[in-house]
Structures are given as structure tokens and as C-alpha cells.
Amino acid sequence: MRSSSPEYVPVSAESGANANAMRALSADDAEYPASLRELRDVPATIYVRGSLLAAASPAVAIVGTRNATNYGLRVARAIAGLCARHGASVISGLARGIDVEAHRAALAEGGRTVAVLGTAIDHCYPKSHREWQERIAREGLLVSEHAPGDPGHAGSFPRRNRIIAALAQVTVVVEAPENSGALITAEHALALGRTVFVVPNAIDVPQARGSNALVRLQANLLCDPIEIIHALNLDAAPPRGPVLTDDAALCWDAIVHGAQDVAAIARHVGWAPRKATAVLALLEIDGLVTVDNTGMVHQAVGV
């Protein structure tokens, strides 16, 4: 894929201040996701934009074809929404079809999501997903092993699938034709010893021939999305807690995962302390948290 492609568009400075938040992490950095070090081909450097908290476990990769059926899109939405409500991060590749549907569903639930790109973070492919890429940068995390300015190439997208597989404890293939990149993700997940589920489909649906065949490769047939929640060792009971979106959701997620003061919230989410203070104040006004005299943050009783 080259810059002359009609699907390619660079992300320009008009994206706002978040465009400056992109940073590089080497495999030796403390913040570098430990799960990526399990790969045989460890990315020496990854570039990230957003909150690394979004990549914390539990995480599920939801992948599939760009040319999804209505059934596949519906199932991807249901699975991603369920996982997000139970606190699992949704990992995918921001491609058309199954991938972007999974990201959308996670965001709609105020959940965590990570998009692993086949281009540099300062580029967007396909161009129609620019709005979603920007939103994930604000509310979740973008990851790429391509240095800034690199538009990627045909082989970039299959290679990024190993990163998707490594970031997740469970991979779900919703729909995939033969020779689909989603099958590569599943193969990497199996090689890492991770759990792989495949959504069954009719045998005469071309978009599902590859995914149906995955059952022969020790993938698990998914009969009920709740099986994913069990595989992630999460409580299958309906999750408690407020339904939040945007900045409030990120702040709440930081608190739930152990951030106990403004500095910790700011560090986890990647904000300036002033912004963390302002968002925290809104949560306090809504009765979701209390802040004691020492500045320690506590979830309100019963929330």
C-alpha cells in the first residue's frame, strides 16, 4: 500500500494536541507490554498513542473479515459489548468489517479498546476510519511497530496480527474466509498457547470457510459469548458500576485499576494533572468518588 492509494490519508496537525502524545517504547522499557515479549519475533520498538491502561489484561482480540455478513457484524457487536461491560479490553486492527465493529461496540459501552495498526500512527488506513482512529487515541490506545511517516505496505497488516494475538489472552475469530488475515491472528494465538474461539457459521457462506475450518486446529467452537467471560476468569454476573463515556470513563477506569490520587490518574491516562483534577471533580459531584483531606481518591460506597 503506497501513499498514492485512494484509501491512504496522513493524520495532520489538525488532529489536535493528542497528535503530540505519540511516543516510542523499546522492548526494554518498563511500560512495554510484557505479553509482546512472548513473541518469537518481538517488536524492538512500538509506537503508542493513548493510554497504556487500555492494553491491560483481561483482554480479548476480536477479528474477522472486512467483507462481513450482517450476522457477523451483529455477533461481533454482541461479543465486544459483553466483554467491555465485564471489564475486558477489546483488541482489534481497525480494518473494515468485524474489526471496526468490535471497536465501536467497546466504545459504545464506555469500555477499553486497542487498535493495532498496519501503518504508522500518524497515518490512517482506510481513510474512512480516521474519526474512529482519533477517538480510540483519545479513549483507548493505538499501537504500531511502524515509525512515524511510514504508510505501511501489503505485508504490514499480516505482521501486525501477531501483536493483536499477543496482547490478548483470548482471541475470537468471528468470520474469516480462506487465507484471511484473521486466521493468521488465530495461528499466532495458538502458537502462544492462548485460547482461541471461532464463531460457527453455515458451511455455504464464503466469508466463514476459513473460520469454520479453524475448529480442526484446536480452536474452540463458540456457542455462547459468555464462554469468553469464563475463559478470561471474569465474574459472569452482570457487572456493577456506572456507565460512563469519554474522559469520565478513562478516569473511572484508572481508579478501578488502582490509581489513588490525581498524580496516579494523570500518569495512567496520560493527562496533565490539571485535567485529571477537573475530571475527578465531576465524578465527585456525581457521587461516584470521594476525595479525602490527604488527596486520596475512594470509590463511593455502593458504586
C-alpha positions in Angstrom: 0.0 0.0 0.0 1.5 3.3 -1.0 0.7 6.9 -0.4 -0.9 7.2 -3.8 -3.6 4.8 -2.8 -7.1 6.5 -2.6 -7.5 4.7 0.8 -4.5 6.4 2.4 -4.6 9.7 4.3 -2.0 11.2 6.6 -3.2 12.3 10.0 -2.3 16.0 10.0 -1.7 18.5 12.8 -5.4 19.4 12.8 -5.9 16.3 14.9 -5.2 18.5 17.9 -2.9 18.2 20.9 -3.3 14.4 21.1 -1.2 14.1 18.0 1.8 15.1 20.1 1.1 12.3 22.6 2.6 9.6 20.3 5.6 8.0 22.0 8.1 5.2 21.3 8.6 2.2 23.7 11.6 -0.1 23.3 11.3 -3.7 24.4 13.5 -2.8 27.4 11.2 -0.1 28.7 9.2 -0.8 31.8 6.0 0.3 30.1 6.4 -2.0 27.2 3.6 -4.6 27.3 5.1 -7.8 28.8 2.9 -10.0 26.6 4.7 -8.9 23.5 7.9 -10.3 24.8 6.4 -13.8 24.5 6.5 -13.5 20.7 9.3 -15.2 18.8 9.6 -12.0 16.7 9.4 -9.4 19.4 8.9 -5.9 18.1 12.0 -4.0 19.0 10.1 -0.7 19.2 6.4 0.0 19.3 4.8 3.4 18.9 1.7 4.2 21.1 -0.8 6.9 21.4 -3.4 7.0 24.1 -3.5 5.2 27.5 -1.5 2.0 28.0 -4.0 1.2 30.6 -6.3 0.2 27.7 -4.0 -2.7 27.0 -4.0 -4.1 30.5 -5.4 -7.6 31.0 -8.0 -9.0 30.8 -8.1 -8.5 27.0 -9.8 -10.3 24.1 -8.9 -10.0 20.4 -12.0 -9.9 18.1 -11.0 -10.3 14.5 -12.6 -11.2 11.2 -13.2 -10.4 7.5 -13.5 -6.9 6.0 -16.5 -8.2 4.0 -18.6 -9.3 6.9 -22.2 -10.5 6.7 -24.9 -8.9 8.8 -24.7 -11.9 11.0 -21.0 -11.5 11.5 -21.4 -7.8 12.3 -24.2 -8.5 14.8 -22.2 -11.2 16.6 -19.1 -9.0 16.7 -21.1 -6.2 18.3 -22.6 -8.5 20.9 -19.3 -10.1 21.8 -17.4 -6.9 22.1 -20.1 -5.2 24.1 -20.3 -8.1 26.5 -16.6 -8.1 27.0 -16.4 -4.4 27.5 -19.2 -4.4 30.1 -17.3 -7.1 32.1 -14.1 -5.0 32.1 -12.1 -6.7 29.3 -10.2 -4.7 26.8 -11.2 -5.3 23.1 -8.2 -5.6 20.8 -8.5 -5.5 17.0 -7.0 -4.0 13.9 -9.3 -1.1 12.9 -10.0 -2.7 9.5 -13.4 -2.6 7.8 -16.0 -5.1 8.8 -15.5 -7.1 12.0 -12.6 -5.1 13.4 -14.1 -1.7 13.4 -17.5 -3.1 14.6 -15.7 -4.6 17.7 -14.0 -1.2 18.4 -17.3 0.7 18.0 -19.2 -1.7 20.4 -16.5 -1.4 23.1 -16.5 2.4 22.9 -20.3 2.5 23.0 -20.1 0.6 26.3 -17.5 3.1 27.7 -15.0 0.2 27.7 -11.4 -0.2 26.8 -10.2 -0.8 23.3 -6.8 -1.1 21.5 -6.3 -0.7 17.7 -3.1 -2.3 16.3 -2.3 -0.6 13.1 -0.6 -1.7 9.9 0.6 1.8 9.3 2.4 4.4 11.4 0.1 6.0 14.0 0.3 9.3 12.1 -1.4 7.7 9.1 -4.8 6.3 8.7 -6.0 3.3 6.6 -8.7 3.1 5.5 -9.3 6.8 5.3 -12.9 6.4 6.3 -11.8 5.2 9.7 -10.0 8.4 10.6 -12.7 9.5 13.0 -12.6 6.2 14.8 -8.7 6.2 14.9 -8.8 9.6 16.6 -11.5 8.6 19.0 -9.5 5.4 20.0 -6.4 7.6 20.5 -8.5 9.7 23.0 -10.4 7.0 24.8 -8.2 3.9 24.3 -4.9 3.1 22.7 -3.3 3.0 19.3 -0.3 0.7 18.7 2.0 0.3 15.8 5.6 -1.0 15.1 5.9 1.4 12.2 7.9 4.6 12.8 6.2 7.9 12.2 5.7 8.7 8.5 5.6 5.0 7.4 2.4 4.3 5.4 2.9 0.6 5.6 2.8 -1.9 2.8 0.9 -5.1 1.8 2.9 -7.2 4.3 2.4 -4.8 7.2 -1.1 -6.0 8.0 -0.4 -9.7 8.3 2.6 -8.9 10.5 0.6 -6.7 12.9 -1.7 -9.7 13.6 0.9 -11.3 15.8 0.8 -8.2 18.0 -3.0 -8.4 18.2 -2.7 -12.1 19.3 0.0 -11.4 21.9 -1.9 -8.5 23.6 -5.0 -10.7 24.2 -5.5 -13.7 26.5 -8.4 -14.9 24.3 -8.8 -14.5 20.5 -12.2 -14.7 18.8 -12.5 -15.2 15.1 -16.0 -14.1 14.1 -15.9 -14.6 10.3 -12.9 -15.3 8.1 -12.7 -16.6 4.5 -9.9 -18.8 3.4 -6.5 -17.1 3.5 -7.9 -14.3 5.8 -5.5 -12.3 8.0 -7.8 -13.2 10.9 -6.6 -16.8 10.5 -3.0 -15.6 10.9 -4.0 -13.9 14.2 -5.6 -17.2 15.4 -2.4 -19.2 14.4 -0.2 -16.8 16.4 -2.6 -17.1 19.4 -2.5 -20.9 19.3 1.3 -20.8 19.0 1.4 -18.6 22.1 -0.8 -21.2 23.9 -3.7 -18.8 24.1 -7.4 -19.7 23.9 -9.0 -19.3 20.5 -12.7 -19.3 19.9 -14.4 -19.4 16.5 -18.0 -18.3 15.8 -19.7 -21.0 13.8 -21.5 -20.2 10.5 -23.2 -22.0 7.7 -20.9 -24.1 5.5 -22.0 -22.4 2.3 -21.0 -18.9 3.5 -17.7 -17.9 1.7 -16.9 -15.4 4.5 -16.8 -18.2 7.0 -15.0 -21.0 5.2 -11.7 -20.2 6.9 -13.1 -19.6 10.4 -15.2 -22.8 10.2 -12.0 -24.7 9.3 -10.3 -23.4 12.4 -12.1 -25.9 14.5 -9.6 -28.5 13.1 -6.7 -26.5 14.6 -7.8 -26.8 18.2 -9.9 -23.7 18.2 -13.0 -23.8 20.4 -16.4 -23.6 18.9 -18.2 -20.6 20.5 -21.7 -21.5 21.4 -22.4 -18.6 23.8 -20.5 -15.3 24.2 -20.4 -15.9 28.0 -17.9 -18.6 27.4 -15.3 -15.9 26.6 -16.0 -14.3 30.0 -15.4 -17.6 31.7 -12.2 -18.1 29.7 -10.9 -14.8 30.9 -11.7 -15.8 34.5 -14.1 -12.9 34.9 -17.3 -12.9 37.0 -20.2 -13.9 34.7 -22.7 -12.0 36.8 -23.8 -8.6 35.4 -21.1 -6.1 36.2 -21.8 -3.3 38.7 -20.6 0.2 38.3 -21.6 3.3 36.5 -22.0 3.6 32.7 -19.6 6.4 31.7 -18.1 7.6 28.5 -15.2 9.7 27.2 -12.9 11.3 29.8 -15.1 10.2 32.7 -14.8 6.6 31.7 -11.0 6.8 31.4 -10.7 8.4 34.8 -13.0 5.8 36.4 -11.1 3.0 34.8 -7.8 4.4 36.2 -9.4 4.5 39.7 -10.8 0.9 39.4 -7.3 -0.3 38.4 -5.6 1.2 41.5 -5.0 4.9 40.8 -5.5 6.6 44.2 -4.7 10.2 43.6 -4.6 12.9 40.9 -1.0 12.2 40.0 -1.6 8.5 39.6 -4.7 9.1 37.5 -2.8 11.6 35.3 0.1 9.2 34.8 -2.1 6.2 33.9 -4.3 8.1 31.4 -1.6 10.3 30.0 -3.2 13.6 31.1 -1.9 16.7 32.7 -2.7 16.8 36.4 -4.9 19.8 35.9 -7.2 17.8 33.5 -7.2 14.8 35.9 -8.3 17.2 38.7 -11.1 18.6 36.6 -12.5 15.2 35.5 -12.2 13.8 39.0 -14.2 16.7 40.4 -17.0 15.8 38.0 -17.0 12.2 39.3 -17.1 13.6 42.8 -20.1 15.9 42.0 -21.9 12.8 40.6 -21.3 11.0 43.8 -19.1 8.3 42.3 -16.0 9.1 44.3 -14.9 10.9 47.4 -11.5 12.7 47.9 -10.3 12.8 51.5 -8.2 15.6 53.1 -4.9 13.9 52.0 -6.0 13.8 48.4 -6.7 10.1 48.3 -9.5 9.0 46.0 -12.1 6.5 47.1 -14.9 4.9 45.2 -18.2 5.8 46.8 -20.0 3.2 48.9 -22.4 1.1 46.8 -21.0 2.2 43.4 
